[in-house]
């Protein structure tokens, strides 16, 4: 097979056995030579049902947490450092192929905090972390693409101070992407946009121009505007703009910025 070729198996009869197709897709993606797997029902009006690819998770843990007054990433959470708790949630998600953790301020402490998971993650030092979250985002994506050897369909960016994130939420974002191939997939609670956010590989070139401390917010806003102008795509495939995952609880809105936030989260408030 030519080096530039892409291997994308098509699994038909999704209208009869979608669960079997999903199980087969997961197995096929275990082979490095496979780029993506398409699950289809060829004789139906909308033949492509899902497109499965490799998804990376990038845990952003490079900041100095000025508002908190200390390195909140390593504060204890249910007996483990907060950043390690986030990593554990990602590891428990069967739909994530690669995991990257960015380090910056007091990186040695973050490295120690996630040490027990060192074999399951890639840790990246962000030397210019003082220039804002965008640096961590860009370095994390670069590392994730390297781990996937060019076969990365999407990346999910997680905050290291959002302990309510679960493997189920990550799987829901990834499944929504498989169904829509939308450029950006965002969770929302009662109409409010939350985190983490998934970005399709079509958006990856946009990350090169990110600067400052806003992370990838500009990319989200750009695609939100596209969807507003284009409206909903009738077939549900290759949708412009954002695709949403409506989440039943507000953990996606809550992160820890201050000691008061930490105390409230610890108390379950």
Helices and strands as residue ranges (DSSP letters): E 7-11, H 14-28, E 34-40, E 48-53, E 55-61, G 72-74, E 76-77, E 80-81, H 82-91, E 98-103, H 107-113, G 115-120, E 122-125, G 129-131, H 133-147, E 154-159, H 167-180, E 184-189, E 192-200, G 201-209, H 217-230, E 242-246, G 250-253, H 259-266
